[in-house]
Amino acid sequence: MSDVSHYLVVALCSFLAYPVVYGKVAPYLLKKLVFQRYASLDKAKQKFAHMMYDSPTVRYISALLLGYTTGESVVNIVVVGRSGVSWFTFVVHHVITCYATLVTCVYPSLPAFANFAVATEFSTIWLNIRLLLKEFGIPQSSTVNKVNNLAFFLSFSYVRVWLLIFDFYIPLTSLLLTKEFYTIELPVVVASVCASQFYLFINLYWYGLMCRMIPKVISGSKKDD
């Protein structure tokens, strides 16, 4: 239980912090920094506009992901011996993820795109199992490793390539090419432009590596590295 307690603490902190962000921080920023037109509406129209652009469920999920990613970053900074991903890639990935999820929590914009980004983590389940099997000394030629490697490749192909490109990158890019998009909140614009380009690049890079080694990995002929 002690090995996973910090994750539970992060989840609890995310849960406790969300009402503060949603109820205090977000309204203040929306009124003082952005959405001047929103602030000029009467209360009924404000509620309607808020309902049309906000998704509390997505913001709860993003808040949990924000707390989890921040907690994972802290743990990996203070714990020696982390493996699996280069330190530079890990830091850049987590910084951008934390920023993007924070923006999602604070600004009620583009909830659908935020949902797609969170969905990509589905493939991480099989990656973690792969790393655990490696640490446990289970050979690559074992059936459980072959099945897990195939599940990892297929899930990655769908959520981080197909879903990311056709349901996230292409629709979002069409918005980025319109001048109207840049009239919304600056943090949302920055998160959308930077995150979309970064995640597309890094996931396609990882996918290229996977495609080159997946035949040997699934067959079990590739040695552990």
Buried (B, 14 or more C-beta within 10 A) or exposed (E): EEEEEEBEEBBEBBEEBBEEBBEEEBEEBBEEEBBEEBEEBEEEEBEEBBEEBBBEEBBBBBBBBBBBBBBBBEEBEEEEEEEEEEEEEBBEBBEBBBBBBBBBBBBBBBBEBBBBBBBBBBBBEBBEBBEEBBEEEBEBEEEEBBEBBBBBBEBBBBBBBEBBBEBBBEEBBEBBEEEEBEEBBEBBBEBBBEBBBBBBEBBBEBBEEBEEEBEEBBEBEBEEE
